[in-house]
């Protein structure tokens, strides 16, 4: 398992984060803030429509 310069083992999520960062450094490709926010808005709308019948907003 990869380690930091201090010898600490890196977890899977950290390794994935470092790989994503390296791809960004190499390509400069990133998802625009506006696109991410639009996607999150869509998820929020879907979450509201998927609430159990009779549950109401307070049960989440």
C-alpha positions in Angstrom: 0.0 0.0 0.0 1.4 3.5 -0.9 2.7 5.6 2.0 3.3 9.3 2.6 6.9 10.6 3.0 6.3 10.2 6.8 5.6 6.4 6.2 1.9 6.7 6.9 -0.2 4.3 4.8 -2.7 6.0 2.5 -6.3 4.8 2.5 -8.2 4.0 -0.7 -10.1 7.3 -0.7 -6.9 9.3 -0.3 -5.2 7.4 -3.1 -8.2 8.1 -5.3 -8.1 11.8 -4.4 -4.4 12.0 -5.2 -5.0 10.3 -8.6 -7.8 12.8 -9.4 -5.6 15.7 -8.4 -2.8 14.4 -10.6 -5.2 14.1 -13.6 -6.3 17.7 -12.9 -2.7 18.9 -12.8 -1.9 17.1 -16.0 -5.1 18.1 -18.0 -6.5 21.2 -16.3 -10.0 19.6 -16.8 -12.5 20.4 -14.1 -16.3 20.4 -13.9 -17.6 24.0 -13.7 -19.2 25.1 -10.5 -22.4 26.0 -12.2 -22.7 22.5 -13.7 -22.2 20.9 -10.3 -24.7 23.1 -8.6 -27.3 22.3 -11.3 -26.7 18.6 -10.8 -27.1 19.0 -7.0 -30.4 21.0 -7.5 -31.7 18.1 -9.6 -30.7 15.6 -6.9 -32.6 17.7 -4.3 -35.7 17.8 -6.4 -35.6 14.1 -6.9 -35.1 13.6 -3.2 -38.2 15.6 -2.5 -40.3 13.6 -5.0 -39.1 10.3 -3.6 -40.1 11.0 0.0 -42.4 8.2 1.4 -46.1 8.9 1.1 -47.5 10.5 4.3 -44.0 11.1 5.7 -43.8 14.9 5.2 -40.6 16.9 5.1 -39.7 16.4 8.8 -39.0 12.7 8.7 -35.8 12.9 6.7 
